Amino acid sequence: MPKPSSPQPHTQRKARGRPKVASADERRAGIVEAARRLFLAEGYGRTTMSEVAAHCHASKRTLYELFPSKTDLLAAVIEQHRTSMLALPGDYEGLGLCEALERIFQVDIDEAADEERAAFLSLTIVEAAQFPEVGEMMRRLGGQRAHALLAEWMEGEKKAGRLFVDDTASAARILMDMMFGAVVTKTGTAAEWPGLEARKDYMRRCIRIFVHGTGRPDQT
């Protein structure tokens, strides 16, 4: 009587599912990043919405659904840029003032990100001379919004008894002038430093002076 044949190994086929569809937030982030890179490479004025759509492999319909105009797209890029300059809102509870401010101003950013940050600042300064909406949006969504967020954080630190200033709005403006002045000049050119580490050291000194002051306790 013949032996029953052994069952042949069964190779399962991997089920083929639908390709992952990017969420609206992912599509939006991809478009903003593509626009940022095109603005840096070609300038805001020379970049078209068609180029942005092609660069991020999106249809023009999708692009206009998310960003009805190029100024809407610029606003999103500026908001993204602001977070690279000032990491607020954020949770810095448990940190000393100096360490918290170093993280908020992202002093330890890497060289590539630092170059992109400075390049975008320079771009907006140059483009604002030709396109007033660039300067207006940079002030409103960049500088003014960053100032409001920093003043709000400082107010929280003041109420918690960790910061002693009479006017948090003025204190926030003073510190922003100190810190951002180390990144780029008002002419749109990067400030001259012997190297990134030298600038980081300068920014840390700005923070220490802001937090600790310069006068002896018995003389202030």
N, C-alpha and C positions, 0 to 999 in steps of 0.2 A: 504494500500500500504506500503510495508516494507521500512524502512529508508535505505538509502544507507549506506553501511558499511564505517566506518572511515578508512582512509588510514593507513595502518600499518607503524610504523616507519621503515625507511630504514637505515640499518646499512652499512655504507660505509667501504669497505675493503681498508686497507692501501696498496697503490701500493708498490709492492716489486721491488725496484731498484737494480741495480748492487752494490755489495759492493764497497766501496771507494777504489780506487787503489792509492797507495802511489806514489807520484811524484819521479822523479829521485833524486832530492835534498833530499827528506825525506828518501828514501832508503839509500842514501849515508851517511846522518847524523846518521841513525840507525846503519849502519855497523861500522862507525868510533867510535861511543860510545861503541858498543859491543867489538870492538878490544881494546879500551882503558881499559875497565874493565878486559879483559882477560890478557892483558899485565901486569896490576897491580897484578892480582891474580897469574899468572903462570910465568911471565917473557916473554920478547920478544922472546928469543931463543926457549923456549919450546912451544910457541903458534903456532899452525898451521893454515893455511888458511881454512882447513876443519872445525876446531873448531870454527873459526869466523863465517863461513857460518851457522853452526848448531846453534850457540848461538843467531844469529839474525834472524833465520828462513828464510834464503835466500838460493837460489840455488848457487852452486859453479860457475855456468855459469854467473849468475848475479854478483857475487862477483868479478870474474876475468874481467868482462866487465868494472866495475867501478874502480877496483884496480888490474892491471895486475900482481903485485907482492906484497910480504909482505913488501918490502921496500917502495912501493908506499903507502901502508896502514899506515905504520909507519909515513911517511911524513905528511899524513892528520891528524894523531893523534897529532903529534908535533905542527902543525899549530893550532889545536884546543886548545892545552895546552898553546901556546903562548898567545892567547887571554885571558886566565885565569890569566896570569901573567901581561899583559900589554894591557889595553883596548884601543888600537889604531888600525886603525883610529877611530876617534870619534869626536863629537861636544861638545866642552867645552867652547864655546863662552859665555862671560858674567860672568864667574867664575874667582875668584882670582887665582893667581898662586898656592898657597898652596892647595886650594880646588880642583882645576883641577888636580894637581898631585896626590892627595889622591885618586881621582876617577880613574885616569889612572892606578895607581899601585894597585887599588882595595884593599885599606887598610881595608875597612870595610867588607871584605868577611866573610861569616858565617863559623862556625867552621868545618862543614862537608866538605864544598868546600875547605877550607884551608888545611885540612888534605889530601884531594885527590891531591891538587896542590903540596904539599910537597912530597907526596908519589911518584908522577910521576917523579919529579926532582931526587929523590933518586934512583928510578929505572933506569933512563937513565944513571946516573953516574956509577952505578954498572954494567949494561949491556954493557956499552961502553968499559969496560976493556976486554970483550970477543968478542964483535961484533963491530969492528971499524966503521961500517956504522951508528951505533946508535949515537956515539959521533960526527961524521962528520955532520950528518943531524941535530942533536940538535944544533950544533954551527951555521950552515948555516940557517936553517929554524926557529930556536929558538932565540939564542942570537944575531946573526948578523942581522936578520930581525927586531927583537925588537929594536936593537940599531938604525937601519936606520929609523924606524918609529918615535922613540922618538926624534932623531936629527932633523928630518923633522918638527915635531910639534914645537920643540924649535925654529927652524929657523923662523917659522911663528910668534911665539910670539916675537922674537927678532925684526923682521921687523915691527911688530905692536907697538913696543916701550914698551912692557911689560916685557921683559927679557933682561938683559944686561950682555952678555958674549962675549968674543972675539972669541971663537971657540965652536960652538954648538955640534960638533961631540965629542970633549973631554968632554964637560959638560954632555952630555947624558951618556957617558961611566962612568963618576964619579958617577952620580946619580944612575945608574943601579948597580954599585958595592956596593953602600951604601944600597940600598933597597933590592936587591936580596941576599946580604950577610946575611940579617936578616932572610931569609927563610930557607936556607939549606947550609951546609958546603960543601967544595970541596971533602970531603970523602964520601958524600952521606948520611950523617946522619943529622937529623933535628937539627938546632941550639937550644941550651938549653935556655928555658925561663920559668919563673914561671907560665906563662899562656898566652893565646892568647892575652888578653888585654894588657899585658905588651909589647908584641912584636908590637902590633898595635901602642902603645904609642911611642915606639922606632922609628918606621917607620915614624910617624908624626914628631918626632924630627929631623930625617934625612932630611925630606922635608923642615922644617923650617930653618935648618942650611944652606941647599942648597940655598934657596930663599933669606934669609936675611943675611947670613954670620955670622961670629962670632966676627969680629972686630968693634970697635966703628967707626962711620962714619968719625970722625975727625982723626982717626989713620990709615985709610985704603988708 
